[in-house]
Amino acid sequence: MLKSLPASFSHKSLTMRYLFALSLIAILVSLSTFSFQKIISDQRYASNTISRAGGERVLLETIKVYHVAYLAYRGDPRQAVIHKKLSEAATALETNHQALLDREESENLGGEMIPAVRALYFDSPVQLNQQISDYVALARRLLSLTDQELDEQPILSSSFGDLTETLLTDMQTVVNAHVTQSENALKQMGQLEILLWISAMIVLILEVLFIFRPMMDTITKQFLLLKNQTETLQEKIVELKTTQHELIKSQKIASLGRMVSGFSHELSTPVGIAVSAVSQMQDAAERVSYEINSPTIDLKALKHNTEDLNETATLAANNLARAGRLVESFKQSSIDRHSELSREFNLKSLAEDTVYNLSHQLKNKNVVVKVNCAEHLFLDGRPGLIEQLITNLVSNSLAHGYKEKGGLINIDFILDHENQTISMAYKDDGSGIDKAIIDNIFEPFFTSTRTGGSGLGLYICHSIVTQDLSGTIMCHSIKNQGVTFLIKFPLEVEPTPHLELNSVEG
């Protein structure tokens, strides 16, 4: 487990600092966005106002020209056309100006008039709004006068020209005011950009100092702690593996011990019978010698003693042969268990000898083992692995499958010529394995009942098959209906002319 962070660099503290920095950045972004939008809105309005003012200047120039033409063409038929054009220009000027005022009220121009422009339009002394209204009214008044009335009021005509020039000058003042305001806005935008850049740099520096640096320090410490813990765990794993290997060795030694115990028990019977038979042979031999050395030989007694001598000799020979077979089998088993060298061996004979060495345990549980295998199936490999595999499977069945009654175990070996593999089917008719634990039976140290074992028997079987023999092992079982182990592994085999299935009872 990782240790908790120091109080000054706790997750909560770092989170609060991070949120504070994000809030500052959000505020700066919001302020900059609002300021830029305000400047853009003001510039848009200034542009629209200048456009309107420019339109009004054009109309003023147009009215001025038409005014001069209107006065010049008095009495000429073209005066009517000029009269119409002058009236339309005055109407357009009035409409354009009214639209400017209407949009100012509804902010349709994209903003509000700057104070300097508003003062030009509505406040003294300029009052541009009033001047335009008076100018339009004066233009309409000129258009309503006859030629005679125009001659009688020449001052009206001259004041019209002066008023036009005044309006043009005031319109230029409006444009200049907007230009000045735009220049100031651009200058303000540049200053704001510099301020925002400085603020952003300050926020980033604060983040580095108070967030990222302690965060990296914490991550570095945690990484070092994790590295140390990983090294410690690796050392523990090595220790566990060493302990596991030692336990496996102990289990194999214990298995060998059980076999030796069974072997000694099996060997004591034929040796004891042979000793007894030899003793009887000595008695019979003495009686024969006595009859031969007697003055009168009793042929009937001599024949009887001779028959006893032959029978006891045969009994002794058979039991000594049985003891010799046991010794040879155990000797070969010991060589196979402790030698890593490969050799050629007969699979059927190896399996039968292994079962024979377990005879004492099988008799105690009244269990019979039948080996079904081709008679002349020779393999090239380490026979001790097969022997250990069979021994562990049988011992597991005796310990867990047959607690009260006897039964039958079948071990079938089948050669697959095409794939060059050996299939081994191990089946017993014992109590079976519970469905809840069948997925765990190959785990080391797992045992369903306390039988005095280490829980490594089936784990060793799995290791032998999958690691030493490069094969596969699967288990199928139904409660109270026995268990089946299906094993398959590749081995080099010699070609056999035929496959014969034989049985041997253990």
C-alpha positions, 0 to 999 in steps of 0.5 A, spaced: 500 500 500 502 506 498 503 511 504 498 517 504 501 524 502 504 529 506 499 534 509 502 540 505 501 536 499 495 533 500 490 531 494 485 536 497 490 542 497 493 540 490 485 540 488 484 547 491 490 550 488 488 547 481 481 550 482 483 556 484 488 557 478 483 555 473 478 560 476 483 565 475 484 563 468 477 563 467 476 570 470 482 573 465 479 569 459 472 572 461 474 579 462 478 579 456 472 576 452 468 582 455 473 587 453 474 585 446 467 584 445 465 591 448 471 594 443 468 591 437 461 593 439 464 600 439 468 600 433 462 597 429 457 602 432 462 607 430 463 604 423 455 604 422 455 612 424 460 614 420 457 610 414 450 614 416 454 621 417 457 620 410 451 618 407 448 625 410 454 629 407 453 626 400 445 628 401 447 635 403 452 636 397 447 633 393 442 638 396 447 644 395 448 642 388 440 642 386 439 648 390 444 652 386 441 649 379 434 650 382 435 657 383 439 658 376 433 655 372 428 659 374 423 660 368 426 654 365 422 647 363 428 643 367 426 647 373 421 642 375 425 636 374 430 639 379 425 641 383 423 634 384 430 631 385 431 637 390 425 634 394 427 627 393 434 629 396 431 633 402 426 627 403 432 622 403 436 626 408 430 627 413 429 619 412 436 617 413 437 622 419 431 619 422 433 612 421 440 614 425 436 617 431 431 611 431 437 606 431 440 609 436 434 609 441 434 601 439 441 600 439 440 597 432 447 600 430 451 595 434 452 600 440 451 607 443 453 613 441 459 616 444 458 622 449 462 627 444 458 625 438 451 625 442 453 632 445 454 634 437 447 631 435 443 634 441 447 639 446 448 646 445 452 649 441 452 645 435 445 641 436 446 637 429 440 634 430 436 641 430 440 643 424 438 638 420 431 638 422 431 646 420 435 645 414 430 640 411 425 644 413 428 650 409 429 646 403 422 644 403 420 652 404 425 654 398 421 648 394 414 651 396 416 659 394 415 661 387 420 665 383 417 672 385 418 670 392 425 667 391 427 674 388 423 678 394 427 673 399 434 672 397 437 672 404 433 665 405 437 663 399 444 665 401 442 662 408 441 656 405 448 655 402 451 657 409 447 652 413 449 647 408 457 649 409 456 649 417 452 642 416 458 639 412 463 642 417 459 639 423 458 632 420 466 632 419 467 633 426 462 627 428 467 623 423 473 626 427 470 624 433 469 617 431 476 616 429 479 619 435 475 614 439 477 608 434 484 610 435 483 610 443 480 604 443 485 600 439 490 603 444 486 601 449 486 594 446 493 594 446 494 595 453 489 590 455 492 585 451 499 586 454 495 586 461 492 580 460 499 577 457 502 579 464 496 576 468 497 569 464 504 569 465 503 570 473 498 565 473 502 560 470 508 561 474 504 561 480 501 554 478 508 552 477 510 554 483 504 552 488 501 546 484 505 543 479 512 543 483 509 540 489 505 535 485 511 533 481 515 532 488 509 528 490 509 524 484 516 522 484 516 520 492 510 516 490 514 513 484 520 511 488 516 508 494 512 504 489 519 502 486 521 500 493 515 496 494 515 493 487 523 491 489 520 488 496 515 484 493 519 481 487 524 479 493 518 476 497 516 472 490 523 469 490 522 467 497 515 464 496 518 460 489 524 458 493 519 455 499 514 452 494 520 449 490 522 446 497 515 444 499 514 440 492 521 437 493 518 435 500 512 432 497 516 428 492 520 425 498 514 424 502 511 420 496 517 416 495 517 415 503 510 412 502 512 408 496 518 405 500 513 404 506 509 400 501 515 396 498 518 394 505 511 391 507 510 388 500 517 385 500 517 383 507 511 378 505 515 374 500 522 374 504 518 371 510 515 366 506 522 364 503 525 364 510 520 359 512 520 355 506 528 355 507 527 352 514 522 347 512 527 345 507 532 344 512 528 340 516 526 336 510 533 335 508 535 332 515 529 327 515 532 325 508 539 325 510 536 321 516 533 316 512 539 315 507 543 313 513 539 308 516 540 301 516 533 300 513 531 305 508 523 307 509 522 308 501 515 311 503 518 316 508 523 318 504 519 319 498 514 324 502 520 328 505 523 329 498 516 331 496 516 336 502 523 338 500 521 340 492 515 343 495 518 348 500 524 349 495 519 351 489 515 356 494 522 359 496 524 360 489 517 363 487 517 368 493 524 370 492 523 371 485 517 376 487 522 379 492 527 380 486 522 383 482 520 388 487 527 390 488 528 391 481 522 395 480 524 399 486 531 400 483 529 402 476 524 407 480 529 410 484 534 411 478 528 414 474 526 419 479 533 422 481 536 422 473 534 427 469 537 423 463 532 421 457 532 413 456 527 409 452 522 405 456 516 401 455 510 405 457 505 399 459 511 396 463 512 403 467 505 404 468 504 397 471 511 397 475 508 404 478 501 401 480 505 395 483 509 399 487 503 402 490 500 395 492 500 396 499 496 402 499 491 399 494 490 393 498 488 397 504 483 401 501 480 395 497 482 399 490 483 395 483 487 399 478 487 397 471 492 399 466 490 399 458 496 400 454 499 398 447 504 392 449 509 394 445 509 402 446 516 405 447 517 412 449 523 416 449 524 421 455 524 421 462 520 415 465 520 418 472 515 424 470 510 419 468 511 415 474 510 421 479 504 423 475 501 416 476 503 416 483 500 422 485 493 421 481 492 414 485 494 417 491 490 423 490 484 418 489 486 414 495 486 420 499 480 423 497 475 419 493 475 412 497 474 413 504 469 408 506 469 403 500 473 400 495 473 401 487 476 401 480 481 406 477 482 405 469 488 408 466 488 408 459 494 410 454 492 412 447 498 413 441 496 418 436 500 417 430 498 422 426 499 428 431 505 424 435 502 425 442 500 420 447 493 421 451 492 419 458 485 418 461 485 417 468 478 415 471 476 413 478 469 411 481 470 415 487 466 420 491 468 425 485 470 433 486 465 438 488 463 443 483 465 449 487 472 447 488 474 444 481 477 450 478 482 450 484 484 443 484 491 445 481 492 451 485 498 450 490 497 448 497 489 447 495 486 441 499 478 440 500 479 436 506 485 435 511 488 428 510 495 430 512 497 432 505 500 439 503 495 440 498 501 440 492 499 433 489 495 435 483 499 442 483 505 437 481 501 433 476 499 440 473 507 442 473 509 435 470 504 435 464 504 443 462 512 444 464 516 438 463 512 434 458 509 440 455 502 438 455 495 439 457 491 436 463 483 437 464 479 435 470 472 433 469 468 430 475 460 429 478 459 429 485 459 422 487 460 419 480 468 419 480 473 424 477 476 424 470 483 427 468 484 428 461 492 428 459 495 429 453 503 430 451 507 430 445 513 424 446 518 421 441 515 414 440 518 408 436 513 405 431 509 399 433 506 394 428 500 394 432 496 396 438 494 391 444 490 393 450 492 389 456 489 389 463 493 389 469 490 389 476 494 392 482 
